[in-house]
Amino acid sequence: MSDLAITVGQIRAEQRSFWRNPSAAFFGFSFPIMFLLIFGTIFNHETACIDGTFNGRGQCVGGTLTPYNTFFVPAMAAWGVITTCLVNLTLTLTVRRDSGLLKRMRGTPLPVAAFVVGVVASSLITAAVLVVLTAVVGHLLYSSPWPVYPLPAVVTVLLGGTVFCVVGMALTVVIPNSDAAPAIVNVSYLPLIFISGFFFSFSNTVLNDIAKVFPILGFKEMMLTAFGAKPSSNGWDVHDLPVLLLWGAGALVVTLRWFRWEARRA
Amino acid sequence: MPAIQVEDLHKSYGPVHAVQGISFSVDAGEVFGLLGPNGAGKTTTVEILEGYRHRDSGHVKVLGEDPQSGGRRLKQRMGLVLQECAVLPYLSVSEIIDLYRGYYANPLPTADVIELVGLAEKSDVRVRKLSGGLQRRLDLALALVGDPELVFLDEPTTGFDPSARRNAWEIVRSMKGLGKTVLLTTHYMDEAQNLADRVCVIAGGRVVRTGTPDSLRAERAATRIRFVRPEGVEVTGLGEVISAAGDPVVEIVTETPTPALHTLTAWALDHGIELERLEVSQPSLEDVYLELTRDE
């Protein structure tokens, strides 16, 4: 078989593995969709103040006032990409490293690139399904608008998803074993979801400055822009691109240098 | 050309000198058993041959190539069974074999491989639903699917029940029948005795003995004759008799079992005694192995 055919086979095997594993599929999907249903319902007729904050009289200061779900649907779509590409991929790889699957695979002629592309492409497919599901649920239940700029939306999901996949691979380097993986992954990214304004924006210089260092905030901003929740002329948010790309590049270096195919010896 | 050549192999992990100058060679078509206690350096040696680890020094050739640089081309010609069985758990037996087939240039047909390891009735079952023994058979199938010239079997029957072990042995014999070279590591001496053309016993990172199982056993040529001490009869005049006080079993160790047995049975007939649990045995490979590795 050609390397392309092998890679396609890997993607198919990864996709089958994902959808047949009820807990992976459930946990991957439940967080963003569950919060979409809860907050989407609670704040359905409320407003969000994008890039600004509400003052004491309920006025949006320094930002753009939009219906809450116009803001919230792309934010949850961004979270969905992060759970699929960062969280699920990290947990999957550490379990496979512990079980010896990665080691066994290295003993076959399967090219490493085909394996990695298989894992990343499968995560992107799953992420895309979750983004579409989020948009459809948001549109049907809360009348949130369809993405205003479809091409930037697709590119943002694929680019951001790829970056979070690589960050996930780099994260496995500091995870000692699969038992520790869920705690480490959740502690490292969940606080950033909250301080990056995935539920509401707020004004706290310290937290805002911390959030700006990480790619999660910028990726959400790019999704808001592509969905049209944030005003822009064409849906491309190049302002937030550098942080995302820098994280991708840094994570790639860490992964290439330190990624482990075998569990640490006890 | 030998399938595997190892000369003066050394490997340390920090202060631990795991492999201290191991040398052996495996001929093409041979089943070669690598034996030794835990920590003897077996796994390190095998993992160097498989290409997982880099040696510190020494010469290693696997199918004529250096496993450190052989890469994909060499992996096309090898099949591995590692100690952990690890494949994607949510794929079925035939799906996973099909997936692995794609990795190799000249794979065997999926149905043939499934048949060979006796998983025909399970081909649509997902891997996670298979028992440990059946997963191990799938492991064997995945090692064979690329039609390799050389197969590494690292403790392939650990945890098997006796009948599953016999089945696995049949598979190894059929690999040999197909002309494949097999490097087998095992803790079970009966397995080595039954399968291996030659064995290499290593202990403390060094080779203690290499040879056919029979030649190793021949090192302890003495035959043992055992029987239960008859009550009320003094056992005398039977040559070198070994027997602990109070132990009801008498053991005679002899280089010449035929006259010894003749003397014993004549003595028993004279006294009108039936020798209970009479047995004549050769030293097993296990006896020799335990002796060779006693200090470890």
Contacts between the chains, C-beta under 8 A, distances in Angstrom:
chain1	res1	chain2	res2	distance
A	1	B	102	4.5
A	1	B	103	7.8
A	5	B	102	6.7
A	6	B	102	5.3
A	6	B	103	6.6
A	9	B	99	5.8
A	9	B	102	4.9
A	10	B	99	7.8
A	13	B	88	6.1
A	13	B	91	6.2
A	13	B	95	7.4
A	13	B	99	5.2
A	16	B	90	6.6
A	16	B	91	6.1
A	16	B	95	7.2
A	17	B	88	4.9
A	17	B	89	7.7
A	17	B	90	4.7
A	17	B	91	6.5
A	20	B	90	3.9
A	20	B	126	7.5
A	21	B	89	7.9
A	21	B	90	5.3
A	96	B	86	7.3
A	99	B	84	6.4
A	99	B	86	4.4
A	100	B	82	6.1
A	100	B	83	7.6
A	100	B	84	3.4
A	100	B	85	7.7
A	100	B	86	3.9
A	101	B	86	3.8
A	101	B	87	6.6
A	101	B	88	7.3
A	103	B	52	7.1
A	103	B	82	6.6
A	103	B	84	7.8
A	103	B	86	7.5
A	104	B	80	7.0
A	104	B	82	5.6
A	104	B	84	7.6
A	104	B	86	5.2
A	104	B	87	7.3
A	106	B	52	7.1
A	107	B	50	6.0
A	107	B	51	7.5
A	107	B	52	7.3
A	107	B	75	6.7
A	107	B	78	7.6
A	107	B	80	4.3
A	107	B	82	7.1
A	108	B	75	6.1
A	108	B	80	7.8
A	108	B	100	6.7
A	108	B	103	4.9
A	108	B	104	8.0
A	108	B	146	7.6
A	109	B	72	4.6
A	109	B	75	4.3
A	109	B	76	4.9
A	109	B	103	5.0
A	109	B	104	6.3
A	109	B	146	7.5
A	110	B	103	4.7
A	111	B	72	6.8
A	262	B	52	7.8
